Amino acid sequence: MATTNKPAGIPTLCPYFLMPDGNRFLSFLQNVFGAEEHAVYRNDDGGIMHAEMRIGDSVVMFGNSNEQYPPQTGGVFMYVSNTDEVYYKALAEGATSEAVPENKDYGRSAGVKDMFGNMWWITQL
């Protein structure tokens, strides 16, 4: 009999980041993308050992970096309901602009880099 360790309701592909400040990253995801906590496990000092945040039908996973597991950045492409709104929320939360919102052949798109160096490419549905 085949078994699986993939929890029900978790997509097959989930980006995973290691952050120097997981609590700040959690706040960024909530304030910019409306992310909802699915699971957050903290250590005794309140740092995030592992977190899973839902954004639409996706899950972003992350934890605090440390000496054994240094920071790992990445890039994410995602669809949003309003590119301009998400772009300006990201800037207000400390992200920097990589590409201002503009209409492209594939939709209204923009890019921001969060305070940890992760790229977020956003395109309006």
Backbone as a ProteinNet text record, in pm:
[ID]
protein_1_A
[PRIMARY]
MATTNKPAGIPTLCPYFLMPDGNRFLSFLQNVFGAEEHAVYRNDDGGIMHAEMRIGDSVVMFGNSNEQYPPQTGGVFMYVSNTDEVYYKALAEGATSEAVPENKDYGRSAGVKDMFGNMWWITQL
[TERTIARY]
84.9	0	88.8	61.1	137.1	91.2	185	151.9	205.7	152	198.2	210	307.3	325.3	274	217.3	165.2	33.2	28.6	-95.6	-209.7	-329	-447.6	-457	-490.6	-509.4	-382.8	-268.6	-142.5	-109.7	-79.5	-48.3	79.6	96.6	215.7	342.2	334.5	449.3	426.3	518.2	509.8	646.8	658.2	787.1	823.4	953.8	1002	1117.9	1108.8	1210	1266.1	1391.5	1451.9	1484.7	1432.5	1438.3	1511.1	1582.3	1638.9	1529.9	1412.6	1302.5	1170.5	1137.8	1015.9	890.2	890.2	772.1	746.5	851.8	836.7	788.1	838.9	795.5	648.5	605.9	465.9	377.8	417.7	342	336.4	447.8	452.4	352.1	351.9	260	114.2	83.7	-53.7	-95.2	-11	-47.4	-48.2	36.7	45.3	-46.4	-43.9	-115.1	-240	-271.6	-387.7	-369.6	-245.4	-216.4	-282	-323.5	-385.1	-298.4	-283.1	-203.7	-269.7	-193.3	-237.8	-174.3	-45	27.3	148	169.8	286.7	340.4	464.9	531.5	645.9	642.3	741.7	832.8	953.8	1043.4	1020.4	1096.4	1075.3	1094.2	1176.4	1196.7	1101.3	1002.4	901.7	937.4	1058	1097.3	1018.6	1010.2	932.2	1022.8	991.8	1064	1012.6	881.2	817.9	681.4	647.9	516.5	465.1	333.1	263.8	153.8	160.4	63.6	-9.6	-141.6	-223.1	-243.2	-219.4	-250.7	-330.1	-459.4	-545.1	-540.9	-510.8	-505.4	-362.7	-272.7	-131.9	-88.5	27.4	85.4	230.8	268.6	408.2	457.1	572.3	630.8	760.8	793	916.6	949.3	1069.9	1114.9	1229.2	1264.9	1378.9	1508.1	1597	1728.9	1811.5	1920.1	2011.9	2149.5	2241.8	2378	2380.9	2301.4	2297.8	2224.5	2119.2	2037.7	2034.1	2128.3	2134.6	2016.1	1996.1	1884.7	1886.9	1768.1	1749.9	1641.3	1676.7	1578.8	1532	1428.8	1374.8	1291.4	1229.6	1140.5	1008.5	901.2	766.8	690.2	620.4	524.7	387.3	301.6	166.6	64	-56.6	-169.6	-239.5	-279.2	-348.2	-472	-563	-684.6	-663	-560.1	-534.4	-384.6	-314.7	-169.7	-128.5	-192	-152.4	-168.1	-279.1	-303.4	-196	-166.6	-66.3	72.4	103.9	233	254	156.5	171.6	166.8	93	96.9	237	296.6	431.3	532.1	523.3	614.2	594.8	469.4	440.5	496.1	512.1	564.6	716.9	781.3	926.7	989.4	908.1	962.2	1012.8	1097.4	1145	1092.5	1076.5	1022.4	1128.7	1092	1175.8	1115	982.4	912.2	779.3	757.1	632.5	516.2	395.5	280.8	263.3	246.6	218	146.1	74.5	0.3	95.7	90.6	172.1	76.5	130.5	47.4	-27.3	28.2	-28.4	-103.6	-115.4	-190.8	-115.5	-179.2	-115.9	-19.1	107.8	212.5	305.4	372.4	472.1	563.8	671.2	762.3	815.1	827.2	884.3	983.1	1078.6	1171.3	1143.3	1113.7	1084.8	1213.1	1198.7	1311.2	1414.6	1383.9	1477.2	1543.4	1507.9	1569.6	1490.5	1368.6	1283.9	1213.4	1205.2	1135.2	990.8	900	757	711	683.4	629.8	479.7	405.3	259	191.7	87.9	10.1	-137.6	-213	-356.7	-432.8	-527	-614.7	-706.5
-118.7	0	124.1	217	341.6	436.7	509.4	610.3	744.5	850.2	984.4	1065.1	1152.8	1241.6	1381.1	1403.7	1536.2	1558.1	1659.9	1687.2	1727.1	1689	1728.5	1880.7	1934.3	2078.1	2157	2088.9	2157	2128.9	2233.5	2211.3	2128.5	2075.9	1996.9	2082.2	2206.9	2296	2413.7	2434.3	2545.6	2611.3	2741.4	2807.1	2805	2792.1	2789.4	2888.1	2975.3	3077.3	3062.4	3100.7	3113.6	3260.2	3318.1	3461.5	3494	3605.7	3648.7	3693	3731.1	3775.5	3722.1	3599.5	3536.2	3610.7	3674.8	3749.5	3868.8	3935.6	4048.7	4000.3	3885.5	3828.6	3788.3	3730.1	3693	3817	3924.4	4049.7	4103.2	4096.5	4140.9	4061.7	3929.6	3845.9	3878.5	3902	3935.5	4071.7	4172	4309.5	4335.3	4267.5	4292.5	4199.8	4070.3	3971.8	3915	3960.9	3908.4	3763.8	3721.6	3582.9	3549	3423.8	3374.1	3263.7	3265.8	3163	3026.4	2930.8	2791.9	2716.2	2741.2	2679.8	2766.7	2796.1	2871.4	2805	2762.3	2697.6	2786.8	2826.2	2919.6	2849.5	2902.2	2852.3	2931.9	2903.6	2965.4	3116.8	3170	3315.1	3386.2	3315.5	3375.7	3374.6	3326.6	3315.9	3205.8	3215.8	3118.2	3003.6	2883.7	2764.9	2720.3	2724.5	2686.1	2752.7	2807.9	2868.8	2833.7	2824.1	2801.7	2905.8	2986.8	3094.3	3069.7	3078	3060.5	3195.1	3191.9	3305.7	3247.2	3274.3	3213.3	3062.7	2993.3	2847.1	2795.5	2883.2	2847.6	2857	2800.5	2806.7	2850	2950	2992.7	2942.9	2873.7	2822.9	2896.9	2913	2980.9	2955.4	2991.2	2984.2	3081	3101.7	3187.2	3118.3	3195.3	3142.4	3136.5	3061.4	3052.5	3013.9	2986.6	2953.4	2827.7	2730.1	2604.6	2620.5	2702.4	2723.8	2873.7	2922.8	3066.5	3112.4	3244.8	3296.3	3242.5	3213	3169.1	3255.4	3326	3409.9	3340.6	3396.3	3338.5	3439.3	3391.2	3473.8	3402.7	3479.9	3424.5	3504.4	3435.8	3499	3465	3564.6	3536.3	3626.6	3573	3649.1	3717.2	3840.7	3919.2	3982.5	4028.2	4090	4235.2	4301.6	4441	4468.1	4471.4	4489.7	4617.8	4728.3	4856.9	4855.9	4802.7	4798.5	4716.7	4598.3	4511.3	4576.5	4633.9	4700.8	4809.9	4897.3	5007.8	4960.5	4854.9	4796.5	4743.4	4677.9	4622.9	4735	4843.5	4956.5	5015	5025.8	5079.1	4989.4	4861	4765.3	4754.7	4832.1	4832.4	4767.6	4720.2	4662.2	4774.8	4739	4835.3	4795.2	4893.8	4869.4	4810.9	4707	4649.5	4677.2	4692.7	4725.7	4790	4913.1	4982.8	4915	4927.1	4866.3	4921.7	4829.8	4870	4756.7	4795.8	4697.8	4625.9	4494.8	4409.1	4325.7	4250.7	4163.4	4060.5	4021.7	3916.4	3969.8	4104.9	4162.9	4276.6	4339.6	4449.7	4389.3	4425.5	4358.5	4458.4	4410.2	4489.3	4393.5	4448.9	4367.7	4445.4	4376.7	4436.6	4338.6	4395.5	4314.7	4345.1	4240.4	4263.9	4295.2	4327.9	4371.3	4262.4	4139.5	4028.5	3987.1	4054	4025.1	3931.6	3895.5	3809.5	3891.8	3838.3	3903.4	3855.6	3948	3919.3	3980.6	3897.7	3942.5	3923	4030.4	4025.2	4064.8	3992.1	4019.3	4008.7	4106.1	4112.8	4007.2	3943.8	3846.1	3913.2
0	0	0	-90.6	-98.3	11.5	66.9	167.6	120.9	177.1	144.7	273.5	276.7	391.4	364.2	246.2	212	284.5	371.2	443.6	350.2	385.6	309.1	306.5	192.1	178.9	150.6	145.1	113.2	-33.2	-112.4	-253.5	-271.5	-388.2	-418.7	-414.1	-456.7	-459.9	-366	-271.3	-176.2	-165.8	-194.3	-173.8	-25.7	4.1	142.3	154.8	255.1	279.2	419.5	436	568.5	587.6	696.7	720.5	849.8	853.7	981.2	1080	1029.8	1115.9	1060.2	1098.6	1050.4	1090.3	1207.5	1250.6	1159.3	1116.1	1023.6	887.7	842.7	715.6	722.7	834.1	853.8	841.2	906.4	900	756.8	685	545.7	461.6	475.5	398.6	430.4	557.5	596	542.3	561.5	526	375.9	301.6	157.8	79.2	112.6	31.9	99.6	220.3	290.7	333.7	355.2	394.1	527.8	539.1	662.2	720.1	852	919.5	904.7	857.1	853	968.9	990.9	1102.2	1133.7	1260.7	1303.6	1429.5	1422.6	1535.9	1580.9	1706.8	1760.6	1861.3	1872.7	1976.3	2104.7	2207.1	2338.5	2339.1	2248.9	2245.7	2149.3	2095.3	2007.8	1861.3	1826.6	1686	1616.7	1487.5	1411	1366.8	1415.6	1371.7	1235.2	1219.1	1092	1085.9	968.6	948.8	811	801.5	675.2	665	559.5	538.6	407.5	411.3	291.2	222	91.7	5.6	-109.7	-112.3	-213.9	-199.2	-309.4	-305.6	-287.8	-244.8	-228.8	-82.9	-54.5	79.5	67.1	146.2	158.4	292.9	292.5	415.7	443.7	572.7	610	756	791.5	929.6	949.4	1075.8	1106	1063.1	1004.3	972	1100.8	1094.6	1207.8	1154.5	1244.9	1202.3	1115.8	1152.8	1076.3	943.2	942.7	823.9	793	711.9	682.3	597.4	585.8	506	363.3	312.3	174.1	112.4	7.7	-60.4	-187.5	-246.3	-369.1	-443.8	-547.1	-626.3	-645.9	-646.1	-658.7	-762.4	-850.1	-940.6	-887.4	-878.3	-829.5	-896.7	-906	-956.8	-840	-861	-759.8	-822.1	-737.3	-790.1	-832.2	-774.4	-808.2	-794.5	-905.3	-904.9	-834.4	-867	-808.3	-656.8	-608	-463.9	-392.4	-443.3	-380.8	-389.4	-501.8	-521.6	-416.1	-398.8	-304.3	-158.6	-129.8	4.5	33.9	-64	-46	-19	-94.6	-71.8	67.1	111.6	245.1	355	326.8	424.6	419.2	332.6	328.2	206.9	112.3	-10.6	-101	-195.7	-294.7	-432.5	-517.2	-650.9	-742.4	-813	-918.4	-1055.5	-1059.8	-1183.2	-1145	-1190.9	-1159.6	-1230.6	-1177.4	-1244.2	-1385.7	-1479.2	-1616.3	-1687.5	-1791.1	-1870	-1964.8	-1961.4	-2047.8	-2133.1	-2226.6	-2309.3	-2223.6	-2111.2	-2026.2	-1905.1	-1891.6	-1781.3	-1714.6	-1618.5	-1544.5	-1444	-1455.4	-1378.8	-1311.3	-1206.1	-1133	-1059.2	-1003.8	-925.2	-806.8	-692.8	-573.3	-510.3	-437	-358.9	-212.5	-134.6	6.8	83.8	210.7	292.6	317.5	279.1	296.6	166.1	55.7	-73.4	-162.8	-123.3	-206.6	-313.5	-433.3	-543	-548.8	-568.6	-583.5	-714.9	-814.3	-942.5	-937.6	-955.2	-939.9	-1070.7	-1103.4	-1224.8	-1191.6	-1236.7	-1209.2	-1286.7	-1219.5	-1283.6	-1382.5
[MASK]
+++++++++++++++++++++++++++++++++++++++++++++++++++++++++++++++++++++++++++++++++++++++++++++++++++++++++++++++++++++++++++++

